Amino acid sequence: MKEYHSGRERKYLKRDLGPKVASALASFPVVIITGPRQVGKSTFLRNEFPGFRLIDLDDFSLLEQARNDPASLWEGCEKVIIDEVQKAPRALEAVKLEVDRSGRRKRFILSVSSNLLLMNKVTESLAGRAIYLEMLPFTYGELKGRGGGPGKLEAIMRKDFRLEEGSAKREDPLPHILRGAFPPLLTLREAEEVLMWWEGYVRTYLERDLRELSQIENLVDFRRLLGALALRTGSVMNQSALSRDTGISQPTVHRYIKLLEVSNLLVRVTPFTASRSKRIVKSPKLYYVDPGLNAFLAGYHDLDSLGSARELGSLFECLVLLQLLAEAELLVPRASIHFWRTSTGREVDFVLEQGRNLVAVEVKLTTRPSYNDARNLLAFLEEHPRATRGVLVHAGSALRYLHSRVIAVPWCWLSS
């Protein structure tokens, strides 16, 4: 997929994941970085770890060597990067043997465009030898050159956090939703160029990458499912309804959804089940990893159509989720993200859980957040007294308390 990089020059933007990868290498011989194609893993590794030998398995000659004699690729090297390692599963066993043989002295960074934790090809993990980290599309903070460490989420999770009320610079979320945050998009100036890039990304992804992972019997059906999922972003998953509406069998719908998850393009948000209420929704919600991909597949190709979209609120959730996922990945221990919904209609978009600590997050596409917007957050806090606070994420500029336990913050502030 490297053919979809723009030819225009773009300086390297530091990624928030950098310090955590460096820290992990101090303790673990293998660091595995997952993430979808074109998310910037290769560029990140070249710029952040120049002292490592880079083995790019998109190079066919290196791929053949990795499949036949992988250990010869890093002969005499103490620090090695293997890019797109899922293309040569045999290399994983060789890495494990090399780590054990060297007394865990050697260091490997493996980049993966398919989630190794879910791949059938991997019969034995690197348990005890590796740490898994995920790279996502750019956060707002990274786009503005603030990359290189955590944003605000780390502070928000602390019980002693106090919000400094005021206002932040307002950033209209719609252009960010429409364009998306994959690195190659940053140099594209025209709307038509962005659409062409997304079309090329989806087409190449359909025709090449997914066929390397699993047989797709009907590309037309698969494309139809991609669109149906995009129109249901943020909705509780109902595979029976998806099957009925697309005309695709339910087992095939299930398999295709799993395939999208394996490829790191679809995010499953599970329900928060540690609830005193027995009447909670137990099916997951699904989001695409990038709001631009979501908007493109849903058929919103310009700001006018996006601005009047029925799904605009859910697409804004997708944008906020990207910020939360990237920030949660940096925390130690990593925070998990869930949602809360009862059968009586109470709902909180996201619940962040880190150990015994909980923070509830509600997303509202409003520029004037009010106390009424916090009602579901307050219901969650009442049911879960151990929760630290509620956070209302909005599209305006206000930084303020809506309640003694609920703060309102702009979406772009989270990763700034």
QUIRAPE-V142113 format. One record per residue. N is the residue number from 0. SS is DSSP state (H for helix, E for strand, C for the rest). PHI is phi in degrees with one decimal (NA if undefined). Layout:
# QUIRAPE-V142113
n=(N:N)
ss=(SS:SS)
phi=(PHI:PHI)
This chain:
# QUIRAPE-V142113
n=(0:1:2:3:4:5:6:7:8:9:10:11:12:13:14:15:16:17:18:19:20:21:22:23:24:25:26:27:28:29:30:31:32:33:34:35:36:37:38:39:40:41:42:43:44:45:46:47:48:49:50:51:52:53:54:55:56:57:58:59:60:61:62:63:64:65:66:67:68:69:70:71:72:73:74:75:76:77:78:79:80:81:82:83:84:85:86:87:88:89:90:91:92:93:94:95:96:97:98:99:100:101:102:103:104:105:106:107:108:109:110:111:112:113:114:115:116:117:118:119:120:121:122:123:124:125:126:127:128:129:130:131:132:133:134:135:136:137:138:139:140:141:142:143:144:145:146:147:148:149:150:151:152:153:154:155:156:157:158:159:160:161:162:163:164:165:166:167:168:169:170:171:172:173:174:175:176:177:178:179:180:181:182:183:184:185:186:187:188:189:190:191:192:193:194:195:196:197:198:199:200:201:202:203:204:205:206:207:208:209:210:211:212:213:214:215:216:217:218:219:220:221:222:223:224:225:226:227:228:229:230:231:232:233:234:235:236:237:238:239:240:241:242:243:244:245:246:247:248:249:250:251:252:253:254:255:256:257:258:259:260:261:262:263:264:265:266:267:268:269:270:271:272:273:274:275:276:277:278:279:280:281:282:283:284:285:286:287:288:289:290:291:292:293:294:295:296:297:298:299:300:301:302:303:304:305:306:307:308:309:310:311:312:313:314:315:316:317:318:319:320:321:322:323:324:325:326:327:328:329:330:331:332:333:334:335:336:337:338:339:340:341:342:343:344:345:346:347:348:349:350:351:352:353:354:355:356:357:358:359:360:361:362:363:364:365:366:367:368:369:370:371:372:373:374:375:376:377:378:379:380:381:382:383:384:385:386:387:388:389:390:391:392:393:394:395:396:397:398:399:400:401:402:403:404:405:406:407:408:409:410:411:412:413:414:415)
ss=(C:H:H:H:C:C:C:C:C:C:C:C:C:C:C:C:C:H:H:H:H:H:H:H:H:H:H:C:C:E:E:E:E:E:C:C:C:C:C:C:H:H:H:H:H:H:H:H:C:C:C:C:E:E:E:E:C:C:C:H:H:H:H:H:H:H:H:H:H:H:H:H:H:H:C:C:C:C:E:E:E:E:E:C:H:H:H:C:C:H:H:H:H:H:H:H:H:H:H:H:H:C:C:C:C:C:E:E:E:E:E:E:C:C:C:C:C:C:C:C:C:C:C:C:C:C:C:C:C:E:E:E:E:E:C:C:C:C:C:H:H:H:H:C:C:C:C:C:C:C:C:C:H:H:H:H:C:C:C:C:C:C:C:C:C:E:E:C:C:C:C:C:H:H:H:H:H:H:H:C:C:C:H:H:H:H:H:C:C:C:H:H:H:H:H:H:H:H:H:H:H:H:H:H:H:H:H:H:H:H:H:H:H:C:C:C:C:C:H:H:H:H:H:H:H:H:H:H:H:H:H:C:C:C:C:E:C:C:H:H:H:H:H:H:H:H:C:C:C:H:H:H:H:H:H:H:H:H:H:H:H:H:C:C:C:E:E:E:E:E:E:C:C:C:C:C:C:C:C:E:C:C:C:C:E:E:E:E:C:C:H:H:H:H:H:H:H:H:C:C:C:C:H:H:H:H:H:C:C:C:C:H:H:H:H:H:H:H:H:H:H:H:H:H:H:H:H:H:H:H:C:C:C:C:C:E:E:E:E:E:E:E:C:C:C:C:E:E:E:E:E:E:E:E:C:C:E:E:E:E:E:E:E:C:C:C:C:C:C:C:H:H:H:H:H:H:H:H:H:H:H:H:H:C:C:C:E:E:E:E:E:E:E:E:C:C:C:E:E:E:E:E:E:C:C:E:E:E:E:E:H:H:H:C:C:C)
phi=(NA:-66.1:-68.3:-95.0:-70.9:-71.0:-78.5:-68.9:-72.0:-143.6:-71.4:-70.3:-101.2:-64.1:-104.3:-62.2:-72.8:-51.8:-60.6:-71.3:-63.9:-60.9:-65.6:-63.9:-65.7:-70.6:-117.3:-121.6:-73.1:-130.2:-118.1:-107.4:-108.0:-97.7:157.7:-67.2:-56.6:71.8:-80.8:106.4:-63.3:-64.0:-61.3:-58.7:-67.9:-63.0:-82.8:-87.9:-133.0:-67.6:-82.0:-94.8:-73.4:-97.8:-113.9:-97.8:-81.2:-75.3:-81.4:-61.4:-66.0:-69.3:-63.5:-61.7:-65.4:-65.6:-79.9:-107.8:-145.9:-59.5:-62.1:-67.8:-70.7:-118.3:-55.4:81.6:-105.5:-95.7:-130.5:-136.4:-111.4:-114.8:-91.5:63.4:-65.7:-63.2:-74.6:-134.7:-55.4:-62.1:-65.2:-63.7:-64.5:-65.1:-63.1:-60.4:-64.3:-65.2:-62.1:-66.9:-67.8:-88.2:65.9:62.9:-82.3:-71.4:-123.1:-124.3:-114.5:-112.8:-103.1:-138.7:-95.7:-127.6:-69.0:-60.7:-68.8:-112.2:-74.3:-67.8:-66.8:-90.0:-92.4:-143.8:-79.9:-92.8:-56.1:82.1:-113.0:-126.4:-121.8:-105.0:-128.3:-116.2:-102.2:-116.4:-56.1:-58.5:-80.8:-60.7:-61.2:-65.0:-60.6:-90.5:82.6:-97.2:-63.8:123.4:169.1:-65.3:-93.3:-85.0:-62.0:-56.5:-72.0:-60.6:-71.9:-79.5:-66.4:-90.7:-66.0:-128.1:-78.2:-86.6:-69.2:158.4:-145.9:-110.8:-63.9:-76.3:-123.8:-62.1:-74.8:-61.5:-60.8:-71.4:-65.9:-68.3:-77.9:90.4:-133.8:-73.0:-52.0:-61.6:-72.1:-67.2:-96.2:-86.9:-93.6:-99.9:-58.9:-64.6:-64.0:-63.0:-63.1:-64.1:-65.0:-63.2:-62.5:-64.8:-62.9:-65.9:-65.5:-65.9:-61.3:-68.1:-84.1:-124.6:-62.5:-69.0:-70.0:-74.3:-96.2:-161.2:-72.3:-110.9:-70.1:-141.0:-65.4:-64.1:-61.7:-64.2:-63.5:-63.7:-67.1:-56.5:-66.9:-63.4:-65.6:-63.9:-77.0:-110.0:-56.5:80.9:-91.1:-64.8:-67.5:-133.6:-66.4:-63.6:-66.5:-61.0:-62.4:-64.8:-75.0:-99.4:74.7:-105.8:-60.2:-62.5:-60.1:-71.1:-57.3:-60.3:-67.4:-66.8:-63.1:-60.3:-64.3:-65.5:-68.4:-59.2:-85.7:65.0:-101.9:-122.5:-108.9:-99.2:-105.7:-88.3:-69.4:-80.4:-103.3:-79.6:-121.3:-73.5:-81.3:-83.5:-99.2:-114.6:-69.7:-115.1:-86.2:-78.9:-106.5:-120.8:-136.7:-73.4:-69.7:-131.2:-64.6:-66.1:-61.8:-61.0:-64.1:-62.0:-69.0:-81.0:92.4:-98.8:-114.1:-151.0:-66.0:-64.2:-68.1:-65.4:-63.3:-105.5:-69.0:-61.7:-90.3:-59.2:-60.7:-70.2:-67.5:-65.4:-56.6:-61.1:-63.9:-67.0:-59.0:-58.1:-63.1:-67.1:-61.3:-64.3:-71.2:-63.0:-65.0:-85.5:-74.9:-125.9:-70.6:-59.9:-85.3:-94.0:-119.6:-131.3:-133.3:-129.0:-148.7:-102.3:-69.0:-92.7:102.9:-69.4:-150.2:-124.9:-60.2:-140.9:-123.7:-93.6:-124.5:-133.7:64.2:-93.3:-94.4:-126.3:-132.6:-96.0:-127.2:-112.4:-111.1:-130.0:-83.9:-137.2:-99.7:-131.1:-64.9:-132.5:-58.5:-60.6:-67.1:-96.0:-61.0:-68.5:-62.0:-66.3:-64.3:-65.2:-63.3:-67.5:-76.2:-126.5:-59.6:-75.3:-61.8:-70.4:-169.4:-110.0:-128.6:-100.0:-96.1:-132.8:-101.2:-98.0:-122.2:-72.3:-116.5:-157.6:-86.6:-96.0:-163.2:-59.2:-116.8:-131.7:-112.7:-111.7:-138.1:-68.5:-59.7:-73.9:-71.9:-57.2:-107.6:-89.6)
